[in-house]
Structure formats: C-alpha cells, structure tokens
Amino acid sequence: MVVYHDEIKIQTTGEVDIIDLTSDVQNIVNKSNIKNGLACIFVGGSTGAITTIEYEPGLKKDLPRTLENIAPKNTYYNHHETWHDDNGHSHVRASIIGPSITIPIRNGKLLHGTWQQIVFIELDTRPRNRNIIVQLIGE
C-alpha cells in the first residue's frame, strides 16, 4: 500500500468563485503511479468547500443563487459578534458543503461521472490563496 501526497495551489477571485480541479487531481494520480485506490481532496480552512458538480455555466449560476437561499448573506449571524468580519454566511455554507471528498481510482483513472467535475468553491467574502491537499492511498 502506498500513500502519496501532493497539493494544488489556487488563487480565488472571491465569494462563490468555483474552480474546476478535476484535471489537476488526475495529473496528481498520474504522477503517483497509483493504479487502484482512493483520492482524498481536502481544503484546510473554514470558508472553502470541495464538492462535485457538472461544471457548466448554468450550474455555476444556480449554485451561488441556491446557497444565497440556504444561508443568506445579509442576515444576522452570531459569528459576526466574535470576529466582526461579516462572513458568518461563508462559514455556514462551507459547513453544509464540506471540506473534502473521496474519489475511487481504478486503472489509474479517477472514477467520476462523465458530467461530474471536482470543484473548489470559495465561500469567503474576499479573494484568497488556497492550498488544496490531495492524498492518495492505493497500489
């Protein structure tokens, strides 16, 4: 069993920037020489999220609009009292989506659907430099 670690560094433009990581993660799998196993894609930080979507223009508009309905930006969050940074909605949204996903690897390829891409979603209110951790385990 082999464990392989790599990272993807990205710079976001700010709130609800959605970045496709699929080819970056597949490139890491290729470098690792792991043929069968699991890929864990994780972001450290409490205002970013990792998930999958069909990365197309309509969903890139639909997802932010839906997040606004679920955790509206312009409402009161107790978090604002702690840090006075007005990003309570960002923390709530990130908690709902989650910081990581696990994707199976078979024959050196990520096993995701044809229309399913791995994405990072910036949920903080400002541009950020993010470090996406990719940890592979397999053989």
C-alpha positions, 0 to 999 in steps of 0.5 A: 500500500502506498500513500502519496501526497501532493497539493494544488495551489489556487488563487480565488477571485472571491465569494462563490468563485468555483474552480474546476480541479478535476484535471489537476487531481488526475495529473496528481494520480498520474504522477503517483503511479497509483493504479487502484485506490482512493483520492482524498481532496481536502481544503484546510480552512473554514470558508472553502468547500470541495464538492462535485458538480457538472461544471457548466455555466448554468450550474455555476449560476444556480449554485451561488443563487441556491446557497444565497437561499440556504444561508443568506448573506445579509442576515444576522449571524452570531459569528459576526459578534466574535470576529466582526468580519461579516462572513458568518454566511461563508462559514455556514455554507462551507459547513453544509458543503464540506471540506473534502471528498473521496474519489475511487481510482481504478486503472489509474483513472479517477472514477467520476461521472462523465458530467461530474467535475471536482470543484473548489468553491470559495465561500469567503467574502474576499479573494484568497490563496488556497492550498488544496491537499490531495492524498492518495492511498492505493497500489 
